[in-house]
Amino acid sequence: MAVDYKALKESGFMRQIQKNLFSLRMKVIGGNLPAEQLSVIAEISRKYGKGYVHMTSRQSVEIPFIKLDDIEKVKADLEAGGVNTGLCGPQVRTVTACQGRDVCPSGCIETYPLAVEISERYLNRQLPHKFKIGVTGCMNNCLKAEENDVGIKGCYLFEWLPENCRLCGICIKACKKGALKNNGKKIILNKKKCVNCGRCVKSCPFGAWKWESGYILSFGGTFGNTIAKGKHILPIICDKQILFKVVDKAVDFFDKHAEPGERFRKVIERVGWDEFKAEIEAAYNGS
């Protein structure tokens, strides 16, 4: 009986170098796995693999050395344990995320809920090639947003509230870019130096900054056979509906123009950054 390796790969079973052995990728969204699922994965690795799991570079978990003859039994055990296999093949891949504002003091956005929303929006959407989306919570960029086809980075937009400020200088010391200065009467912000990290906001003990969270988007990043940093072509986005309109347009652009096996960066370069930018800007402006 012929083995449909393509279908197996799309359901998370990837061929190993050894004949009839597979490394099984789990579905992990935003780097979070419930403890109950971890127990199921551990048991399957002991029962059908070699008793260990591999942590991938994109926050997934793989169980190596699954036998071809055991695949259906593994699927049944996974389903019984409430665990889903990962996304492989030509589609939007597992969305990665750091811990974000819910855990990290530097975080500017809630990353995991956003990763879940993105995953649910694009789940199982077939595309000409793989498409990666990563969410990082702040300018520390732990998830390296610009390495993704679409990268989302959290930031703060803010303004100084003189009526609350005591000119204590704590925010100036907190700013790593030297973007703030005290002239003796007020705090002056140098917007050219500011990277919107929000350290000034977080450090202030007197509530002297009015702020809101924002998203910095990058497009066309890749870190495989071709290495390229994603480009920033839009202003900071604060409205999540606009964020999704823009990401929708990026995915649609890829789906419309890509040839089979062609990565997003190559598509943009072939079609033209000017055309891509025009469509992205139209989505940003609500067209």
DRENTIDREN-24070 format. One line per field, with one value per residue (C-alpha): residue number from 1; residue in three letters; y, x, z. Coordinates in steps of 0.001 Angstrom, whole numbers, plus 524288, in hexadecimal, padded with zeros to 5 digits. Each point is the difference from the previous one (the first is absolute). Example, Ala and Ser with C-alpha at 12.3 -4.5 7.8 and 13.67 -1.06 7.14 Angstrom:
# residues 2
n = c(1; 2)
res = c(ala; ser)
v = c(7EE6C; 80D70)
u = c(8300C; 8055A)
w = c(81E78; 7FD6C)
***
This chain:
# residues 287
n = c(1; 2; 3; 4; 5; 6; 7; 8; 9; 10; 11; 12; 13; 14; 15; 16; 17; 18; 19; 20; 21; 22; 23; 24; 25; 26; 27; 28; 29; 30; 31; 32; 33; 34; 35; 36; 37; 38; 39; 40; 41; 42; 43; 44; 45; 46; 47; 48; 49; 50; 51; 52; 53; 54; 55; 56; 57; 58; 59; 60; 61; 62; 63; 64; 65; 66; 67; 68; 69; 70; 71; 72; 73; 74; 75; 76; 77; 78; 79; 80; 81; 82; 83; 84; 85; 86; 87; 88; 89; 90; 91; 92; 93; 94; 95; 96; 97; 98; 99; 100; 101; 102; 103; 104; 105; 106; 107; 108; 109; 110; 111; 112; 113; 114; 115; 116; 117; 118; 119; 120; 121; 122; 123; 124; 125; 126; 127; 128; 129; 130; 131; 132; 133; 134; 135; 136; 137; 138; 139; 140; 141; 142; 143; 144; 145; 146; 147; 148; 149; 150; 151; 152; 153; 154; 155; 156; 157; 158; 159; 160; 161; 162; 163; 164; 165; 166; 167; 168; 169; 170; 171; 172; 173; 174; 175; 176; 177; 178; 179; 180; 181; 182; 183; 184; 185; 186; 187; 188; 189; 190; 191; 192; 193; 194; 195; 196; 197; 198; 199; 200; 201; 202; 203; 204; 205; 206; 207; 208; 209; 210; 211; 212; 213; 214; 215; 216; 217; 218; 219; 220; 221; 222; 223; 224; 225; 226; 227; 228; 229; 230; 231; 232; 233; 234; 235; 236; 237; 238; 239; 240; 241; 242; 243; 244; 245; 246; 247; 248; 249; 250; 251; 252; 253; 254; 255; 256; 257; 258; 259; 260; 261; 262; 263; 264; 265; 266; 267; 268; 269; 270; 271; 272; 273; 274; 275; 276; 277; 278; 279; 280; 281; 282; 283; 284; 285; 286; 287)
res = c(met; ala; val; asp; tyr; lys; ala; leu; lys; glu; ser; gly; phe; met; arg; gln; ile; gln; lys; asn; leu; phe; ser; leu; arg; met; lys; val; ile; gly; gly; asn; leu; pro; ala; glu; gln; leu; ser; val; ile; ala; glu; ile; ser; arg; lys; tyr; gly; lys; gly; tyr; val; his; met; thr; ser; arg; gln; ser; val; glu; ile; pro; phe; ile; lys; leu; asp; asp; ile; glu; lys; val; lys; ala; asp; leu; glu; ala; gly; gly; val; asn; thr; gly; leu; cys; gly; pro; gln; val; arg; thr; val; thr; ala; cys; gln; gly; arg; asp; val; cys; pro; ser; gly; cys; ile; glu; thr; tyr; pro; leu; ala; val; glu; ile; ser; glu; arg; tyr; leu; asn; arg; gln; leu; pro; his; lys; phe; lys; ile; gly; val; thr; gly; cys; met; asn; asn; cys; leu; lys; ala; glu; glu; asn; asp; val; gly; ile; lys; gly; cys; tyr; leu; phe; glu; trp; leu; pro; glu; asn; cys; arg; leu; cys; gly; ile; cys; ile; lys; ala; cys; lys; lys; gly; ala; leu; lys; asn; asn; gly; lys; lys; ile; ile; leu; asn; lys; lys; lys; cys; val; asn; cys; gly; arg; cys; val; lys; ser; cys; pro; phe; gly; ala; trp; lys; trp; glu; ser; gly; tyr; ile; leu; ser; phe; gly; gly; thr; phe; gly; asn; thr; ile; ala; lys; gly; lys; his; ile; leu; pro; ile; ile; cys; asp; lys; gln; ile; leu; phe; lys; val; val; asp; lys; ala; val; asp; phe; phe; asp; lys; his; ala; glu; pro; gly; glu; arg; phe; arg; lys; val; ile; glu; arg; val; gly; trp; asp; glu; phe; lys; ala; glu; ile; glu; ala; ala; tyr; asn; gly; ser)
v = c(80000; 80D44; 80998; 80DED; 8070C; 80D59; 7FDBA; 7FAD2; 80BF6; 80946; 7F908; 80183; 7F32C; 80350; 7F595; 7FD3A; 7FB8D; 7F248; 7F86C; 7FFA9; 808AA; 80D45; 80BA9; 8047C; 80E94; 804B3; 80BE3; 80A8D; 80DD0; 80B3A; 7F6DF; 7FBC1; 7F1CC; 7FC21; 7F6BE; 7F5BB; 7FFE5; 7FF15; 7F3A2; 7FA0A; 80389; 7FA3A; 7F34B; 7FECF; 8027E; 7F4DB; 7F6D9; 80257; 80791; 7FF6A; 806B4; 80DE9; 80BC5; 80A31; 80E91; 80673; 80D85; 804C5; 7FBE5; 7F314; 7F2BF; 7F41A; 7F194; 7F921; 7F19E; 7FD8B; 7F391; 80065; 7F493; 8075E; 80CAC; 7FCF3; 7FBA4; 80C67; 80842; 7F92B; 801F5; 80E56; 8022A; 7F92B; 808BB; 80C9A; 80299; 804B9; 7FDCE; 80B6E; 8073F; 7FC82; 801B2; 80B90; 807A7; 809D4; 7F964; 7FFC3; 80DE6; 8029E; 8098F; 80426; 800DF; 80E47; 80998; 7F58E; 7FB31; 8084F; 80D6C; 80526; 7FB62; 80A28; 7F70E; 7F365; 7F69F; 7F2C4; 8043C; 806AC; 7F3B2; 7F816; 809A7; 7FF82; 7F129; 7FECF; 809D0; 7F8EB; 7F1F3; 7F63D; 80A90; 7F9CF; 8089C; 7FE6C; 7FE1C; 80115; 80D13; 80387; 809FD; 80391; 808C7; 80664; 80821; 80B3D; 8063A; 7F5CE; 7F7CE; 7F2B1; 7F983; 806F7; 80512; 80422; 7F1D5; 7FCD9; 801D1; 80900; 80472; 80702; 8077D; 80679; 80E20; 80BEE; 80CE7; 80A59; 80E4F; 80781; 80518; 80BFD; 80153; 7F2DB; 80156; 80392; 80090; 7F572; 7FAE3; 7F188; 7FEDA; 80637; 7F5F3; 7F502; 803E9; 7F84A; 80809; 80D6C; 804A8; 807DB; 80C7D; 808DA; 80E78; 803F0; 802ED; 7F434; 7F2C1; 800DB; 7F402; 7FE3E; 7F811; 7FCC1; 7F8AA; 7FA11; 7F1B4; 7FF89; 7F5E6; 80615; 7FF5B; 80E0A; 7FCC5; 7F3E7; 806A8; 80C09; 7FF6E; 80BA0; 7FC80; 80AF2; 7F8F0; 7FD3D; 7F3D2; 7F59A; 7F33B; 7FEDE; 7F65E; 8019A; 7F743; 7FAA9; 7F8E3; 7F68D; 7FAC8; 7F2CE; 7F866; 7F393; 7FDBC; 80E77; 80997; 80CF8; 8095C; 80394; 80E13; 80A02; 8075A; 8048E; 80913; 7FA08; 7F9A4; 8012A; 7FA81; 7F11C; 80035; 8079C; 7F693; 7F482; 80724; 8020F; 7F1FA; 7FB32; 807F5; 7FABB; 7F1F2; 802D8; 8065A; 7F3E2; 7F6ED; 807EC; 801FC; 7F4C2; 7F4A3; 7F27C; 7FEEA; 80EAC; 80725; 80CD6; 8081B; 7FB1D; 802E3; 80E0E; 80204; 7FA1C; 80764; 80C3E; 8065D; 80BEE; 7F7FD; 7F888; 80C83; 80633; 7F48B; 7FF82; 80E9F; 7FEF7; 7F5B0; 80875; 80B89; 7F7B8; 7FE72)
u = c(80000; 80562; 802F0; 7FB19; 80BBB; 7FA95; 7F38C; 807D0; 808CA; 7F465; 7FA94; 80CE1; 80700; 80D05; 808C7; 80CC4; 80C83; 7FCED; 7F651; 7F1E2; 802E2; 7F9F2; 801CF; 7F296; 7FDFD; 7F61F; 7F752; 80516; 7FA79; 807F1; 80968; 7F5BB; 7FC94; 7F6A4; 805D1; 7F5BA; 804A7; 80E1C; 7FC98; 7F978; 80B98; 8097E; 7F855; 7FF58; 80E92; 8026C; 7F628; 802C7; 80CD3; 80CAB; 7FB60; 80400; 7FAED; 806E6; 7FD69; 80016; 80510; 7F1F3; 7FAC7; 7FA3E; 80232; 80367; 7FFF3; 80A57; 8007D; 7F17E; 7FE76; 7F7AF; 7F7F0; 7FCEC; 7FB1D; 7F17B; 8017A; 80795; 7F544; 7F5C5; 807BE; 8022E; 7F18D; 7FC51; 80995; 7FB4F; 80CBB; 800B7; 80B0B; 80787; 7FEAA; 8097A; 7FFF7; 7FB3F; 7F7A3; 800AE; 808B9; 7FF82; 7FFAA; 80B48; 7FFC0; 807A7; 7F937; 7FC8E; 7F9EB; 7F909; 80D18; 80B63; 8027C; 80498; 7F3E5; 7F7AC; 7F554; 7F91F; 80695; 7F9B2; 7F1C7; 8044B; 80725; 7F39C; 7F7C2; 80985; 80066; 7F131; 7FEB5; 8093E; 7FF1E; 80121; 8008D; 80747; 80A17; 80A5D; 80A67; 801E4; 7FD06; 8052E; 7FAA9; 806DC; 7FBC6; 809AD; 7FBAB; 80997; 80BEE; 808D6; 7FB0C; 8023B; 7F7FE; 807CA; 7F3ED; 80751; 803B2; 7F1C3; 7F80E; 7F7BB; 805A8; 7F846; 8073C; 7F9CA; 802DF; 7FA81; 7FB2F; 8003B; 7FFB0; 80508; 7F63B; 80672; 7F5A5; 8042C; 80EA3; 80966; 80BF8; 80662; 807E6; 7FCBB; 7FAAA; 80C49; 80877; 7F719; 8011A; 80AFA; 7FFBB; 80224; 7F32B; 7FBC8; 80599; 7FC66; 801EC; 7FC55; 7F1DD; 7FB4D; 8038D; 803BE; 7FE75; 808DD; 7F73B; 80B52; 806C9; 7F3D2; 7FD36; 7F2DE; 804CC; 7F80E; 80AB5; 7FD1B; 7F19B; 802B3; 80A21; 7F80C; 7FAAD; 7F6EA; 7F800; 80615; 7FE51; 7F374; 801DB; 7F9D5; 8052A; 80392; 804BA; 80BE7; 7FEE5; 80ABD; 7FE7E; 80826; 80955; 80646; 80AA3; 80151; 80832; 7FE4B; 801FF; 7F8E8; 7FAE5; 7F1AB; 7FD0F; 7F7F6; 7F761; 7F4A4; 7FE3D; 7FD62; 7F287; 7F7C9; 7F30F; 7FF72; 7F5DF; 8097E; 80ABF; 7F824; 7FC18; 80E63; 803D1; 7F481; 80505; 80DCE; 7FB2D; 7F6D9; 80B2B; 80845; 7F4E5; 7FD17; 80DC1; 80868; 8044F; 8006F; 80BAE; 802DE; 801FE; 7F946; 80C70; 802B7; 7F1FF; 800E0; 80CF5; 7FAF3; 7F31B; 80623; 800C5; 7F8C8; 7F41D; 80021; 80156; 7F491; 7F71C; 8046F; 7FE25; 7F266; 7FC7D; 805D1; 7F7AB; 7F3B0; 7FEDC)
w = c(80000; 7FBFF; 80AE4; 7FE29; 805C1; 7FC42; 807D2; 80B72; 7FFED; 7FFA8; 80C03; 80752; 7FCF2; 7F9A3; 7FA28; 806D3; 7F97F; 804D6; 7F797; 804E1; 80BC9; 8025F; 808D7; 8048A; 801EA; 80A0B; 7FEAF; 8091F; 7FF32; 80554; 80701; 809FC; 802FD; 80B02; 809FA; 7FC7C; 7F1E5; 80456; 80774; 7F40E; 7F750; 809DB; 8008D; 7F124; 7FEFD; 80990; 7F99C; 7F19D; 7FF44; 8078E; 80C55; 7FCDE; 7F880; 7F7C6; 801EA; 7F2A7; 7FCB7; 7FE36; 80D4A; 7FBB3; 8062F; 7F7CB; 8036B; 7F7AF; 7FC36; 7FDDB; 7F7E0; 7F3BB; 80505; 80CA6; 7F9DB; 800F1; 80E28; 8030D; 7F9C8; 8084E; 80C86; 7FCBC; 7FD83; 80C99; 80749; 7F9AF; 7F8E1; 7F1EA; 7F66E; 7FA69; 7F344; 7F540; 7F15E; 7F7D1; 80989; 80B13; 809EB; 80ED0; 80556; 8093C; 80B57; 80BF7; 80D45; 7FE17; 8096D; 8080C; 80546; 7FB62; 80634; 7F2D2; 7F8B8; 7F918; 7FA84; 803C6; 7F6AD; 80287; 7FDE9; 7F369; 7FB7D; 80289; 7F828; 7F4AE; 80056; 80016; 7F4EB; 7F6C1; 804B4; 7F4C0; 7F58F; 7F4AE; 7F941; 7F55F; 80A7D; 80EAC; 8065F; 80D80; 8099C; 80CB2; 80B42; 80943; 80B8E; 7FFFA; 7F9E4; 80664; 7F498; 80650; 7F52F; 7F550; 7F914; 7F3C3; 7FD0C; 7FCFE; 7F3B0; 8086F; 80CF0; 80A92; 80A8C; 80BCD; 80376; 806F5; 7FAB2; 80AA6; 80386; 80BB4; 80A11; 80623; 80A91; 805BC; 7FE2A; 80AFB; 7F71C; 80846; 7F47B; 801D2; 7F232; 7FA73; 806E3; 7FB3A; 7F1B1; 7F99B; 7F38A; 80606; 7FA57; 80C08; 80591; 80B57; 7FCF2; 80DD2; 7FC96; 7F851; 7FA75; 7F1A6; 7F74C; 7F448; 7F6E1; 7F700; 80AF2; 8061E; 7FCA5; 8073B; 809C0; 80B05; 80A41; 803CE; 801EC; 80812; 808A1; 8039C; 80E00; 7FE2A; 7F3DA; 7F816; 7F309; 7F890; 7F7AA; 7F776; 7FA9A; 7F1BE; 7F5C7; 7F742; 7F406; 7F750; 7F317; 7F816; 80A2B; 7FDDB; 806DC; 7F81A; 7F3EC; 7FD55; 80B1E; 7FF7C; 80A48; 7FF40; 7FC4A; 8077D; 7F67F; 80879; 80BA6; 80D44; 80092; 80C55; 7FB1C; 7FF9D; 7F51C; 7F784; 803DD; 7FAEB; 7F390; 7FD27; 80306; 7F7D9; 7F492; 8018E; 7FFE6; 7F482; 7F874; 8020E; 7FC17; 7F3BF; 7FAC6; 8050B; 7F7C8; 80652; 80914; 7FFC6; 80CE5; 80320; 7FF06; 7F240; 7FC06; 804BA; 7F92B; 7F350; 7FFD8; 805A5; 80D47; 7FACF; 7FC1E; 80CBF; 807D7; 7F8C4; 80356; 80E2A; 8019F; 7FA1A; 80A23; 80ABC; 7FB6F; 7FF6E; 7F147)
***
